[in-house]
Every structure is written in structure tokens, then in C-alpha cells.
């Protein structure tokens, strides 16, 4: 089934191919300039730090719904081993096997393709079994430090958690922006709270995954108009699931990653941040969220921290 004309119409309106040159690999992260970071640092008032990552553990959010994406499998390879001989300092060491997008993570731009293309018009076949992503892999992202803005859509709608299958619209983003009391601007990293992570934190992994609220196919144009650098939320699938348009799977992924070149993140725990922002009466902060630099990877775990 080919993508509908309505999808391609939106794709044309949000397309950033060539905007930063034909060789560009980081897309909208180019919008995080030194001036943006300097202004982000100026938002820090108390120094209160809020971690946003889920624990990396075997009993994680993955249920097998996404093939091959396994929760972290942790094992000890040394336990108090005197590797330099008896009486020397003893070492303990670990190894882990996991899906790079198993828990709190960033999607790199080649995470999805459509119509045989990746961001900036590169062929989808440049992602290979042995080399991974030949272009725009997560390792090309050297740093993500910017102003973060929490758009607490659940709170703006007067609820603690949006219903499963609810599609977050541009109008919802407008309402959350009004609640935040600040306008999203170029280079910001936007965090969209739905409250869905509460199911995960309560141990309901299947209920967390499906049905899930998430971003509507209409939201990429909102982010494009504001020149947002990256977007993350507190759901497994990022966009509404099941899809709002029947049989149109992952259209928001394709518009964000392929057309705009805008990284997106999933499984971010925004509950404590929602509380902290509500108590402080401000929703903008310094955000540090640099991914692990796996060469050729199409995603990476991240341990974001918001500094108020």
C-alpha cells in the first residue's frame, strides 16, 4: 500500500532536504547554536535537577511487540577478580546486551525510511547489516544541550493521563504552550507529556504499549513552523497508536525523521518534571540529552536531565 497523497502534501511542506547543505547529517540539531545554548543556560535559577530516564533493566518496557528490540540483559563477567595476581586490587566488570531503543532513547534520522529514501534524499539501502547507517547515524550527534520546554498536554487538558488512542493535535500543543507561559522558539527541544508513562511505572507494560496516546500526523507542521530542534515524549510509539489514519503506520516518524531531519525520543519519564514545573510555575529549563555515540546506529539510549 503506497502512502496517501495527504501524507506527501505534508511532507512537501515540512521538508528540510538541502537546508543545511547536501552533506548535512544532523538535520534540525543545526538549530542549536551557541546563542541558543547560552540562552538555555540563563533559564537555570535554582539548579534543581530532574532525571528523565527509565532504569535500564531486564524487566523493561519491551514486550516483544517490536521484533528484536530486547530489554537490557545484564551479566557479570568478573566478580572481585584479582586479575593481576593474588593480593592485588580485585575488579568486578559487567556486560550488557540490549536494543539501543529499548528504554529512554533518541531515534536517529535513518531509523525509518519511506519511498526508498532517508533524510536529505539519501538512499535507504545505505543502511546495511554490517555497517548500520552509512549516513546520519546517532554517532554523528556529538551533543544535545539546549533549552527544553515541557508541553504538558495532559495537564492543559485537565487530566493526569490522556486516554489510549488520543491523538495530540497542534491545538493541544498551543494550549500546553499557553499553560507553560513561554513560546517555543528555534533550537528548543520540546518534551510532550501525555501521562502514558504512568502505566509503565505501575508495571502494566502491555497497557503502556497499546492503545497509546501520541502525536498526530498534523503535529510535524507545528514543529516545523517553530524550528524545533528535537521532540520527545513519554510513550512507547511516540505517535498515536493505533494510527489515526487506518493502515497508515508511523507517518509521524517518517515526517519528523525523513522529511524534517528532526530527532525524536520515546519512553522519557516526564512525571517528576511535570510536578517540578507545576510547582515552580515555569516550564522552560536547561536540558542535557546527548546520546551515546554508537557508530552507525539508528538510535541510542540517553539519560536526559532537566536543570531548573
PLY file of the C-alpha trace (Angstrom):
ply
format ascii 1.0
element vertex 308
property float x
property float y
property float z
element edge 307
property int vertex1
property int vertex2
end_header
0.00 0.00 0.00
1.52 3.33 -1.06
1.50 6.40 1.15
-1.55 8.62 0.52
-1.43 11.98 -1.23
-2.26 13.75 2.04
0.97 12.41 3.55
3.04 13.59 0.59
1.41 17.03 0.79
2.54 17.41 4.41
5.96 16.03 3.51
6.48 18.79 0.94
5.56 21.46 3.47
7.96 20.26 6.18
10.85 19.07 4.00
14.30 20.31 5.06
16.44 18.48 2.48
19.32 20.69 1.43
18.52 23.38 4.01
21.92 22.91 5.70
23.70 21.61 2.63
23.64 18.37 0.67
26.16 16.75 3.01
24.32 17.53 6.24
23.74 14.61 8.61
22.22 16.16 11.76
19.16 17.98 10.43
17.33 20.24 12.87
20.04 19.86 15.51
21.79 22.55 13.43
19.30 24.92 15.04
21.01 24.51 18.43
23.52 27.33 18.06
25.91 28.73 20.66
23.46 31.57 21.26
20.62 29.08 21.84
22.72 27.21 24.42
23.73 30.47 26.13
20.07 31.45 26.45
19.24 27.94 27.68
21.82 28.24 30.45
20.17 31.50 31.53
16.97 29.61 32.39
18.68 27.93 35.35
17.52 29.56 38.59
17.64 27.00 41.40
19.90 24.29 39.99
17.24 21.67 40.74
17.94 18.63 38.56
15.25 16.26 37.33
16.30 12.94 35.73
14.08 11.84 32.85
15.32 8.32 32.03
13.77 4.96 32.83
16.01 2.40 34.55
17.88 0.06 32.22
16.67 -3.32 33.44
15.65 -6.73 32.15
12.06 -6.14 33.22
11.85 -3.09 30.97
9.21 -1.65 28.67
9.72 -4.03 25.76
7.16 -6.82 25.43
8.14 -8.39 22.11
5.69 -6.23 20.15
8.67 -4.70 18.32
10.71 -7.59 16.86
14.29 -7.81 18.07
14.08 -4.89 20.49
15.13 -6.65 23.68
15.25 -5.26 27.19
18.74 -4.95 28.71
20.29 -8.30 29.59
22.93 -7.65 32.22
25.63 -10.15 33.24
28.77 -10.06 35.36
31.99 -11.12 33.60
34.24 -10.55 36.62
33.36 -10.60 40.31
36.07 -9.45 42.70
38.68 -11.00 40.45
42.35 -10.36 41.28
43.36 -10.13 37.62
46.97 -9.07 38.39
47.58 -11.88 40.85
46.80 -12.84 44.46
46.61 -9.94 46.86
46.19 -7.29 44.15
43.22 -4.99 43.72
40.16 -7.03 42.75
37.84 -5.98 39.92
34.20 -6.53 39.06
33.05 -5.97 35.49
29.82 -6.18 33.50
28.46 -6.72 30.03
25.04 -5.84 28.64
23.04 -6.82 25.56
20.10 -4.61 24.68
18.13 -2.92 21.95
19.53 0.57 21.62
15.96 1.87 21.61
14.81 -0.44 24.40
14.19 2.23 27.04
14.65 6.03 27.11
16.25 6.85 23.77
16.69 9.05 20.73
15.75 7.85 17.26
18.45 8.75 14.76
17.36 10.06 11.36
17.86 6.71 9.50
15.61 4.88 11.98
12.87 4.92 9.33
12.69 5.45 5.58
9.89 5.92 3.10
9.69 5.70 -0.67
13.25 4.34 -0.64
14.72 7.49 0.91
16.25 8.73 4.16
16.83 12.28 5.36
18.41 14.62 2.82
17.39 12.32 -0.03
19.90 9.59 0.68
19.02 6.05 -0.46
17.53 3.78 2.18
19.90 0.99 1.10
22.79 2.88 2.73
21.63 1.22 5.97
23.32 -2.18 5.85
23.54 -5.28 8.01
27.25 -4.95 8.74
27.79 -1.19 8.68
24.48 0.03 10.01
23.63 3.58 8.99
26.10 4.91 6.46
24.87 8.46 6.99
23.20 10.35 9.84
23.75 7.57 12.38
23.42 8.50 16.02
27.20 8.79 16.27
27.07 11.98 14.20
25.21 13.67 17.05
28.01 14.99 19.22
25.96 16.91 21.77
22.37 17.77 22.61
22.28 20.62 25.11
19.58 23.23 24.64
16.56 24.90 26.15
13.95 22.31 26.94
10.26 23.18 27.05
7.71 20.87 28.64
4.39 20.93 26.83
2.23 19.24 29.44
-0.71 18.35 27.21
-2.34 16.15 29.84
-2.33 18.95 32.42
-3.50 21.50 29.85
-6.49 19.26 29.12
-7.31 18.97 32.81
-6.32 15.32 33.21
-3.43 13.36 34.64
-3.20 10.97 31.68
-4.62 11.13 28.18
-6.82 8.27 27.01
-5.29 5.48 24.97
-5.57 6.27 21.26
-5.84 10.03 21.80
-4.11 11.98 19.01
-2.30 15.07 20.29
-3.08 17.93 17.89
-1.48 21.30 17.15
-4.32 22.84 19.12
-3.28 20.74 22.12
0.29 21.96 21.72
-0.98 25.55 21.62
-2.93 25.00 24.85
0.08 23.42 26.56
2.28 26.28 25.37
-0.16 28.75 26.90
-0.05 26.80 30.16
3.75 26.89 30.02
3.73 30.66 29.69
6.52 30.61 27.11
6.64 30.41 23.35
8.53 27.54 21.77
11.36 29.01 19.70
14.05 27.96 17.25
16.50 25.41 18.68
14.29 24.29 21.55
13.88 20.64 22.47
10.19 20.04 23.14
9.01 17.40 25.60
5.36 16.43 25.19
3.73 14.88 28.25
0.71 12.61 27.81
0.93 10.82 31.17
1.09 7.44 29.41
4.34 6.51 31.19
2.25 6.04 34.34
1.13 2.65 33.01
4.74 1.60 32.60
5.69 2.81 36.07
2.75 0.84 37.50
4.03 -2.34 35.83
1.44 -2.55 33.05
3.81 -2.92 30.10
1.13 -4.09 27.67
-1.22 -1.30 28.65
1.64 1.16 28.23
2.25 -0.02 24.68
-1.29 -0.28 23.38
-3.52 1.62 22.96
-1.47 4.74 23.46
-1.94 8.47 23.08
0.65 10.17 20.92
1.36 12.81 18.35
-1.00 13.38 15.43
0.08 13.46 11.81
-0.77 17.17 11.97
1.94 17.99 14.54
5.05 17.90 12.30
3.92 21.14 10.66
3.66 22.78 14.10
7.22 21.75 14.98
8.49 22.78 11.55
6.92 26.24 11.85
8.64 26.75 15.24
12.04 25.39 14.05
12.13 22.89 16.91
15.44 21.02 17.19
14.07 17.74 18.59
10.94 16.30 20.21
10.49 13.59 22.82
7.54 12.19 24.74
6.51 9.69 27.38
5.16 6.87 25.17
6.50 3.74 23.51
5.45 4.61 19.96
5.80 8.43 20.01
2.83 8.91 17.70
-0.71 7.85 18.47
-1.17 4.07 18.38
-3.11 2.53 16.72
-2.74 5.10 13.93
-5.33 7.81 13.42
-5.46 7.06 9.67
-6.31 3.42 9.06
-3.36 1.37 7.75
-1.04 4.41 7.75
1.66 3.23 10.11
4.35 5.52 11.57
3.64 8.56 9.39
4.86 10.95 12.09
8.17 9.07 12.27
8.55 9.46 8.51
7.70 13.16 8.52
9.91 14.00 11.51
12.95 11.86 10.75
13.00 11.57 6.97
11.46 14.84 5.78
12.42 17.28 8.53
15.54 15.61 9.81
14.27 16.11 13.37
15.34 13.54 16.00
12.60 12.19 18.23
12.69 10.42 21.57
10.48 7.91 23.32
10.00 6.44 26.80
11.01 9.64 28.58
9.73 9.80 32.16
8.19 13.27 32.43
6.19 12.75 35.64
8.61 14.33 38.12
9.34 17.09 35.64
5.62 17.85 35.37
5.42 18.17 39.14
8.55 20.31 39.37
7.45 22.63 36.57
3.96 22.98 38.04
5.36 23.86 41.47
7.87 26.32 40.03
5.32 27.86 37.67
7.72 27.65 34.72
8.17 25.05 32.01
11.45 26.04 30.33
14.82 24.74 31.55
18.31 23.71 30.54
18.20 20.22 29.05
21.17 17.90 28.62
20.36 14.87 26.46
23.38 13.73 24.47
23.01 10.18 23.07
25.65 7.50 23.42
27.80 7.81 20.24
27.34 4.37 18.69
28.83 4.49 15.20
26.30 3.58 12.53
23.42 3.09 14.98
19.86 4.16 14.21
19.16 5.04 17.82
20.76 5.28 21.22
19.93 5.19 24.91
20.03 8.54 26.66
19.85 9.70 30.27
18.38 13.21 29.96
18.44 15.70 32.82
16.39 18.87 33.09
18.01 21.63 35.18
15.66 24.21 36.63
0 1
1 2
2 3
3 4
4 5
5 6
6 7
7 8
8 9
9 10
10 11
11 12
12 13
13 14
14 15
15 16
16 17
17 18
18 19
19 20
20 21
21 22
22 23
23 24
24 25
25 26
26 27
27 28
28 29
29 30
30 31
31 32
32 33
33 34
34 35
35 36
36 37
37 38
38 39
39 40
40 41
41 42
42 43
43 44
44 45
45 46
46 47
47 48
48 49
49 50
50 51
51 52
52 53
53 54
54 55
55 56
56 57
57 58
58 59
59 60
60 61
61 62
62 63
63 64
64 65
65 66
66 67
67 68
68 69
69 70
70 71
71 72
72 73
73 74
74 75
75 76
76 77
77 78
78 79
79 80
80 81
81 82
82 83
83 84
84 85
85 86
86 87
87 88
88 89
89 90
90 91
91 92
92 93
93 94
94 95
95 96
96 97
97 98
98 99
99 100
100 101
101 102
102 103
103 104
104 105
105 106
106 107
107 108
108 109
109 110
110 111
111 112
112 113
113 114
114 115
115 116
116 117
117 118
118 119
119 120
120 121
121 122
122 123
123 124
124 125
125 126
126 127
127 128
128 129
129 130
130 131
131 132
132 133
133 134
134 135
135 136
136 137
137 138
138 139
139 140
140 141
141 142
142 143
143 144
144 145
145 146
146 147
147 148
148 149
149 150
150 151
151 152
152 153
153 154
154 155
155 156
156 157
157 158
158 159
159 160
160 161
161 162
162 163
163 164
164 165
165 166
166 167
167 168
168 169
169 170
170 171
171 172
172 173
173 174
174 175
175 176
176 177
177 178
178 179
179 180
180 181
181 182
182 183
183 184
184 185
185 186
186 187
187 188
188 189
189 190
190 191
191 192
192 193
193 194
194 195
195 196
196 197
197 198
198 199
199 200
200 201
201 202
202 203
203 204
204 205
205 206
206 207
207 208
208 209
209 210
210 211
211 212
212 213
213 214
214 215
215 216
216 217
217 218
218 219
219 220
220 221
221 222
222 223
223 224
224 225
225 226
226 227
227 228
228 229
229 230
230 231
231 232
232 233
233 234
234 235
235 236
236 237
237 238
238 239
239 240
240 241
241 242
242 243
243 244
244 245
245 246
246 247
247 248
248 249
249 250
250 251
251 252
252 253
253 254
254 255
255 256
256 257
257 258
258 259
259 260
260 261
261 262
262 263
263 264
264 265
265 266
266 267
267 268
268 269
269 270
270 271
271 272
272 273
273 274
274 275
275 276
276 277
277 278
278 279
279 280
280 281
281 282
282 283
283 284
284 285
285 286
286 287
287 288
288 289
289 290
290 291
291 292
292 293
293 294
294 295
295 296
296 297
297 298
298 299
299 300
300 301
301 302
302 303
303 304
304 305
305 306
306 307
